[in-house]
C-alpha cells in the first residue's frame, strides 16, 4: 500500500483559515475584554442590605426642625407679634340738662317722628341740626317755617326721665304763626300715647298768652286754661312725676294741673310744636333745663 502525500493546497488553505481566526479572536478580545472584566468586577462587589426603619407605635413622628448644630451658639426665637387692632371707645351720652350748656343735643334725645334722621357725632351728642332743632349756649332752638298749605304735623324731641323727680325749664316764644308750642310727659316717646299735655297756642300778641291743658294730641280738646299771662322773659314750667302720677306747674304756682295718672316707671319729656294745615312759622327758645 503506497503512503498518500499531503496536499499542498489544502495545507495552505487550512493555515489561512487559522490565521484569520486568530486575527478575529484578537479583535474580539480587544473589544469585549473590558466589558467582561467590568461585569466580573460588579459581580464581585459586596451586596448592600437595605436599611428598614420601623416606627414604634408609641413614638411620635420626628419632624425635621432647624436645629442649631452642636457647638454653635443657641438662640431663643422671639414670639410672634400680633398685629395691633384699633379699638373704639364708646363715649356715653351727655346727661340731659348738661348737654345744651355744651352746645350739644345729647344722643339720649329721640326725635319725633321717629323717622327723622340722626347722626351720632361720637362724643355723646347728635349732629345738629336735628330736623329744625339745634342747641347753643344753654338753649334749645326750634325754628321752622312753611310757606304753603300742608298737613297737620307734630315735631319735637323726647328725653328719658328717671322713675321719679322733676324737670324745670323756661320757654321763650318769639313767633307762633298758626302753630302751637306743646310740651308734656308721656309713657313712651310717642305723643299719641297716654300723657299730660300742655299747649301754648299761637296768637298775635306774643307778650300775652294762655297756657292750656289738652286731653291728647289728636282730639286736642282743652281741659283747663290759665288766664292771659304776661310772658315777660319767658314762662317757667315744671313737671313733677312719680311712678304713678305727673303734675304740671306754671311757676311760681301761677297754674297747677291736677295730678294726672300715669302709672309707668319709664316716662319721657316731650318738647315740640303742632302745626295747622296751612302755612306756619315758629321760633321758640327753651333754656335752663334742669332735671332733678
Buried (B, 14 or more C-beta within 10 A) or exposed (E): EEEEEEEEEEEEEEEEEEEEEEEEEEEEEEEEEEEEEEEEEEEEEEEEEEEEEEEEEEEEEEEEEEEEEEEEEEEEEEEEEEEEEEEEEEEEBBEBBEBBBBBBBBBBBBBBEEEBEBEEEEEBBBEBEBBBBBBBEBBBBBBBEBEEEEEEBBBBBBBBBEEBEBBBBBBBBBBBBBBBBBBBBBBBBBBEEBBBBBBBBBBEEBEEBBBBBBEBBEEBEEEBBBEEBEBEEBBBBBBBBBEEBBBBBBEEEEBBBEBBEBEBEEBBBBBBBBBBEBBBBBBBBBBBBEBE
